[in-house]
Amino acid sequence: MVLPIVLLAINSVLGNVNQFISNVMQGIDKRDIEGNSEIRPGVYLRSLVLHTHLAELMFTIVYLSTMIPLILLFKGLGFVYYAVIGALISSLLAT
């Protein structure tokens, strides 16, 4: 039971740091973008907001694509809380 709790704590801290960085990046760029009366595609393509959204998309892809294999791996290794450990490791990899 100790391993899932440690993984959850690490995952929680990294998730909070990740969310803070994402908010800062979007907040800085939104302020810069708000100054323009018209947002052109080139402005968005060079913005930190787009990069933040792409990073969040990659987080989701890695998280979802590694979760089932990791759950099955930990089940095969005989861990009691294999689903919890697999999901937490998948989240850590994505972060």
ZIKACOR-V412925 format. One record per pair of residues at least 6 apart in sequence whose C-alpha atoms are under 7 Angstrom apart, sorted by the first residue. I is the first residue (numbers start at 1). GAP is how many residues later the second one is. If there is no record, write none. Layout:
# ZIKACOR-V412925
I/GAP + I/GAP
This chain:
# ZIKACOR-V412925
4/80 + 4/81 + 7/81 + 8/80 + 11/77 + 11/81 + 14/81 + 15/80 + 22/30 + 25/23 + 25/24 + 26/22 + 26/23 + 26/26 + 29/18 + 29/19 + 29/20 + 44/6 + 59/35 + 59/36 + 62/32 + 63/27 + 63/28 + 63/31 + 66/24 + 67/19 + 67/20 + 67/23 + 70/16 + 71/11 + 71/12 + 71/15 + 71/16 + 74/8 + 74/12 + 75/7
